[in-house]
């Protein structure tokens, strides 16, 4: 492409500016975390005497090891189950084309635009009634349900495009529907299942509203939910709050940098299909 | 809708009476040409678990929201039937109506600006930064999209505070007079929350639009250039029209993010000062869990759900209709 030098310069300057605007907030929270606990540091500046100990302090007061375990528990309870049942439903609707498939799809798609706040009030009373309020299951069970519209829609989009020959060959060999699903179509659907798994893991990890309303104890919450509580308790101790925020960001940032191609691809496909 | 949810309940009963291993045996015994009804049943069994979870934890609460919205209830004592009066309150009480207006004001920041700026940024990356710079800026710009919104709220709460980075920069360029606690000021709190949204969503829009640009036929640009088209003409005549679908997706995702905003607002301002950043999500939370007005909170929730549908459906039709 022919691009003159002035344009090249202006374009690159714009990009660098945007990159700087994106990164500066992260740097600012990091340097703030290094100031003496209880002080009120200004904007972006390197402290005279960096307090690396703030991170250890925040790790302890935020109960970080319990938190990591709690978030991990929630992700591991939500994602595999959601993957299995949404793949089955996508298979039933997209490939078996059961009678009523069109209506079923419409019913699930309807949930795609539903804001979580729209149903959070009854979810609270429902969780109380089921006796799971203030336990991790109050986050896990509704989250599985809330992921279904997107997950079923996503998996159905894969199965509806599978050529029928694949299934016909297996049928002739006498495979049952379950064999057809488990032995033939699930292995073929590995890529969309993996993307969906990444997406739902990120969403579960970052889930805030359900954690805030349904679980009082921050150590039983997701990372994001715990961060909200941490902010409530340490709003006045800015360096400590910043150190806690950095610690809570760290796992997400590391995973993103390692798996950035997959994460970006999954999030983009997710929105295009949705 | 109510029919569908009832159906989910009935099918739940079927599921309990049949063990999970049943479909395999049945399908083996019966030749599949004659077992059409069995096939249908087996197919439904595949959909059932997802439908049950969706029915129990999404459709059921959805119906309950509608039900609650017709009562006055403090969440503990007996509920009183009040008909549609909660809806009348939502649409007339200035405090609640204002939350709906705030939601639309946020759309400007969460949707219009990221999509417009994303188009320009993507076009720039596409044109002048095909190599390493493009890859790096794409990754970096996407970063805010993967962190919890709560963290974005906390980080920006610091930046926009009285001695935060924003005021530091303004002071350094001689604009010391305008510095203030941006999130604590009636006039600037909502735009300040909006700026956090721009920061979070710009990268998402840019990368999505960039992917779309990669699919545009290069020959279009070459013939345009033979006709002597400049950068802006190319952008307007080729790039933007070819991205109609991607732009539609960006608008859909960001508009939902704006209308259903919660996390950032909760952390950054809690709806304040004086309700100037109260959006429907925050107001539902305050009404239901702090003020114990469950009925009114539910009416606002129903209004929000309908509002999102009313805004999104035309956008979807526009995008898809044109693509096909």
Interface residues (C-beta under 8 A of the other chain):
Chain A: X1 X2 X3 X7 X8 X11 X12 X14 X15 X16 X18 X19 X21 X22 X23 X24 X25 X26 X28 X29 X32 X40 X41 X42 X43 X44 X84 X85 X86 X88 X89 X91 X92 X93 X96 X97 X98 X99 X103 X104 X107 X108 X110 X111 X113 X114 X115 X116 X117 X118 X119 X120 X121 X122 X123 X124 X125 X126 X141 X142 X144 X145 X146 X148 X149 X151 X152 X171 X174 X176 X177 X178 X179 X181 X202 X205 X206 X208 X209 X212 X213 X223 X224 X225 X227 X228 X231 X238 X241 X242 X245 X248 X249 X252 X253 X256 X257 X260 X263 X264 X267 X268 X271 X272 X274
Chain B: X1 X4 X23 X24 X27 X28 X32 X39 X40 X42 X43 X44 X45 X46 X47 X49 X50 X51 X53 X54 X55 X56 X57 X58 X59 X60 X61 X62 X64 X65 X68 X75 X120 X121 X124 X125 X127 X128 X129 X130 X133 X136 X137 X138 X139 X140 X141 X142 X143 X144 X145 X146 X147 X148 X149 X150 X151 X154 X155 X156 X158 X159 X163 X164 X165 X166 X167 X168 X169 X199 X202 X203 X204 X207 X208 X211 X221 X225 X231 X246 X249 X250 X252 X253 X256 X259 X260 X262 X263 X266 X267 X280 X281 X284 X285 X288 X289 X294 X297 X298 X301 X302 X304 X305 X308 X309 X312
